[in-house]
Amino acid sequence: MLFNTVFESISDAIIVTDKNAQIVLWNTGATKLSVTMRTK
């Protein structure tokens, strides 16, 4: 499992999940912040 975080605050983000089981967090300030969560 890989978990990579590049954000400062989850509380200011919208969680979107894609069909590849990855999580992308969108900052409300229109800055794209990504969180990749994969399972092998």
C-alpha positions as CSV (number, residue, x, y, z in Angstrom):
1,M,0.0,0.0,0.0
2,L,1.3,3.4,-0.9
3,F,0.0,6.5,0.8
4,N,1.4,9.9,-0.4
5,T,0.1,13.1,1.1
6,V,0.7,16.5,-0.4
7,F,-1.8,18.7,1.5
8,E,-1.9,20.8,4.6
9,S,-5.5,20.5,5.6
10,I,-8.1,17.9,4.8
11,S,-10.9,20.0,6.2
12,D,-10.5,22.5,3.3
13,A,-10.7,19.8,0.6
14,I,-13.3,17.9,-1.3
15,I,-12.7,14.2,-1.6
16,V,-13.2,12.6,-5.0
17,T,-12.6,9.0,-5.7
18,D,-11.9,7.5,-9.1
19,K,-12.3,4.0,-10.5
20,N,-8.7,3.2,-10.0
21,A,-9.1,3.4,-6.2
22,Q,-7.1,6.6,-6.0
23,I,-8.2,9.6,-3.9
24,V,-7.8,13.1,-5.2
25,L,-8.3,16.0,-2.8
26,W,-9.3,19.3,-4.4
27,N,-8.5,22.4,-2.4
28,T,-11.3,25.0,-2.3
29,G,-8.9,27.6,-3.5
30,A,-8.8,25.9,-6.9
31,T,-5.3,24.4,-6.2
32,K,-5.1,20.7,-7.0
33,L,-3.7,18.7,-4.1
34,S,-3.4,15.0,-4.6
35,V,-3.5,12.0,-2.4
36,T,-2.7,8.6,-3.9
37,M,-3.8,5.6,-2.1
38,R,-3.2,2.2,-3.8
39,T,-3.5,-1.3,-2.7
40,K,-1.4,-4.1,-4.3
